[in-house]
Amino acid sequence: MKKLLRDLKKKKHKAQHELFKMYGDFLYRVCYRYMANRDDAHEVLSKAFVNIFEKLADTDIETEVVLKSWMKKVAINQSLMELRKRKVFYAELELIEEIAEDTISADQALLEADLMQMLFELPDGYRTVFSLYVIEGFKHDEIAQKLDISVNTSKSQLRKARLQLQQMINKTEIRYEEVRRTRN
């Protein structure tokens, strides 16, 4: 890994290709989670790798763990910049009072693929805030800063995403139960 990092910092194409082979799929999934469209995710991924290759020489990254984390952050930021350009967060700029955190309880039978599909069905703003908060672990003030929205808007988007996901989960659980009954 140290040789690869040295070669990457020297901007050697072979090392860049190797890095893409190693992490392209991982970073694509990160971008896709935000963009929810294959073409857009590929475009954002390309831009993220250009940024990674350009900026890596200026970093003091020496381990694979730090490299992977840094690249993930670059991919997330690139996705957010693209979404910000599209102004998807201004559809619902509603100020609200403090919101109690809701929780999502899902039946164990609910498959990960079903949950990901549900996530992709959310409006862009909901999906992005949900992903940043629940999956990436950002706080509302960090999300607000990254997306150029208010903290209350971040909380509102998260609350609405959770409510919409809960409704989708409930509908899916009902369908699963109907399938189980018909099989018995």
Backbone hydrogen bonds, N-H to C=O, Kabsch-Sander energy under -0.5 kcal/mol:
donor,donor_aa,acceptor,acceptor_aa,energy
5,L,1,M,-2.7
6,R,2,K,-2.3
7,D,3,K,-2.8
8,L,4,L,-2.7
9,K,5,L,-2.3
10,K,6,R,-1.1
11,K,8,L,-1.6
12,K,7,D,-2.4
16,Q,12,K,-2.1
17,H,13,H,-2.7
18,E,14,K,-2.1
19,L,15,A,-2.5
20,F,16,Q,-2.3
21,K,17,H,-2.4
22,M,18,E,-2.2
23,Y,19,L,-2.5
24,G,20,F,-2.6
27,L,23,Y,-2.7
28,Y,24,G,-2.3
29,R,25,D,-2.2
30,V,26,F,-1.5
31,C,27,L,-2.5
32,Y,28,Y,-3.1
33,R,29,R,-1.8
34,Y,30,V,-0.9
34,Y,31,C,-0.7
35,M,31,C,-2.8
36,A,32,Y,-2.9
41,A,37,N,-2.9
42,H,38,R,-2.5
43,E,39,D,-2.3
44,V,40,D,-2.7
45,L,41,A,-2.6
46,S,42,H,-2.4
47,K,43,E,-2.0
48,A,44,V,-2.7
49,F,45,L,-2.6
50,V,46,S,-2.0
51,N,47,K,-2.3
52,I,48,A,-2.7
53,F,49,F,-3.0
54,E,50,V,-2.2
55,K,51,N,-2.6
56,L,52,I,-2.0
58,D,55,K,-1.2
59,T,56,L,-1.8
67,L,63,T,-2.2
68,K,64,E,-2.8
69,S,65,V,-2.1
70,W,66,V,-2.7
71,M,67,L,-2.8
72,K,68,K,-2.2
73,K,69,S,-2.0
74,V,70,W,-2.2
75,A,71,M,-2.5
76,I,72,K,-2.5
77,N,73,K,-2.7
78,Q,74,V,-2.4
79,S,75,A,-2.2
80,L,76,I,-2.6
81,M,77,N,-2.4
82,E,78,Q,-2.1
83,L,79,S,-2.5
84,R,80,L,-2.8
85,K,81,M,-2.2
86,R,82,E,-1.3
87,K,84,R,-1.3
88,V,83,L,-1.4
90,Y,87,K,-1.1
91,A,88,V,-0.7
94,E,92,E,-1.1
95,L,93,L,-0.6
105,S,103,T,-0.6
106,A,104,I,-0.6
110,L,107,D,-2.0
115,L,111,L,-1.9
116,M,112,E,-2.7
117,Q,113,A,-2.4
118,M,114,D,-2.3
119,L,115,L,-2.4
120,F,116,M,-2.2
121,E,117,Q,-1.2
122,L,118,M,-0.6
122,L,119,L,-1.0
127,R,123,P,-2.8
128,T,124,D,-2.6
129,V,125,G,-2.3
130,F,126,Y,-2.8
131,S,127,R,-2.6
132,L,128,T,-2.5
133,Y,129,V,-2.6
134,V,130,F,-2.9
135,I,130,F,-0.8
135,I,131,S,-0.8
136,E,131,S,-2.6
138,F,132,L,-2.8
143,I,139,K,-2.5
144,A,140,H,-2.9
145,Q,141,D,-1.8
146,K,142,E,-2.6
147,L,143,I,-2.7
148,D,144,A,-0.9
149,I,144,A,-2.1
154,S,150,S,-2.0
155,K,151,V,-2.5
156,S,152,N,-2.6
157,Q,153,T,-2.9
158,L,154,S,-2.4
159,R,155,K,-2.6
160,K,156,S,-2.7
161,A,157,Q,-2.4
162,R,158,L,-2.7
163,L,159,R,-2.4
164,Q,160,K,-2.5
165,L,161,A,-2.8
166,Q,162,R,-2.7
167,Q,163,L,-2.1
168,M,164,Q,-2.1
169,I,165,L,-2.9
170,N,166,Q,-2.6
171,K,167,Q,-2.1
172,T,168,M,-2.3
173,E,169,I,-2.9
174,I,170,N,-2.0
175,R,171,K,-2.1
176,Y,172,T,-2.8
177,E,173,E,-2.4
178,E,174,I,-2.2
179,V,175,R,-2.4
180,R,176,Y,-2.5
181,R,177,E,-2.3
182,T,178,E,-2.1
183,R,179,V,-1.5
184,N,180,R,-1.2
